[in-house]
Amino acid sequence: MELRSVTASIDGPISVADIAAQSGGIRALHRRVCELRSMGLNFAANAIENEMAALELSQYQL
């Protein structure tokens, strides 16, 4: 029931900026890029990295 209330409040797709703004978000984005690359989905990993670069988030190393 609680999950439904959380998803009901989302008005659209979640962006890289939305994720980065959350506590641990930048770490989660880096982890997701690694996961995507390990699955051979380089185009998706590149898209996230490009958006992070545009937001100047890639400077935050773990």
MODELLER restraints for C-alpha pairs under 7 A, 6 or more apart:
rsr = mdl.restraints
at = mdl.atoms
rsr.add(forms.Gaussian(group=physical.xy_distance, feature=features.Distance(at['CA:16:A'], at['CA:48:A']), mean=6.99, stdev=0.5))
rsr.add(forms.Gaussian(group=physical.xy_distance, feature=features.Distance(at['CA:16:A'], at['CA:51:A']), mean=6.84, stdev=0.5))
rsr.add(forms.Gaussian(group=physical.xy_distance, feature=features.Distance(at['CA:16:A'], at['CA:52:A']), mean=6.95, stdev=0.5))
rsr.add(forms.Gaussian(group=physical.xy_distance, feature=features.Distance(at['CA:19:A'], at['CA:25:A']), mean=5.03, stdev=0.5))
rsr.add(forms.Gaussian(group=physical.xy_distance, feature=features.Distance(at['CA:20:A'], at['CA:26:A']), mean=4.89, stdev=0.5))
rsr.add(forms.Gaussian(group=physical.xy_distance, feature=features.Distance(at['CA:27:A'], at['CA:62:A']), mean=6.90, stdev=0.5))
rsr.add(forms.Gaussian(group=physical.xy_distance, feature=features.Distance(at['CA:33:A'], at['CA:45:A']), mean=4.77, stdev=0.5))
rsr.add(forms.Gaussian(group=physical.xy_distance, feature=features.Distance(at['CA:36:A'], at['CA:42:A']), mean=6.58, stdev=0.5))
rsr.add(forms.Gaussian(group=physical.xy_distance, feature=features.Distance(at['CA:36:A'], at['CA:44:A']), mean=6.82, stdev=0.5))
rsr.add(forms.Gaussian(group=physical.xy_distance, feature=features.Distance(at['CA:36:A'], at['CA:45:A']), mean=5.69, stdev=0.5))
rsr.add(forms.Gaussian(group=physical.xy_distance, feature=features.Distance(at['CA:37:A'], at['CA:45:A']), mean=6.24, stdev=0.5))
rsr.add(forms.Gaussian(group=physical.xy_distance, feature=features.Distance(at['CA:52:A'], at['CA:58:A']), mean=5.57, stdev=0.5))
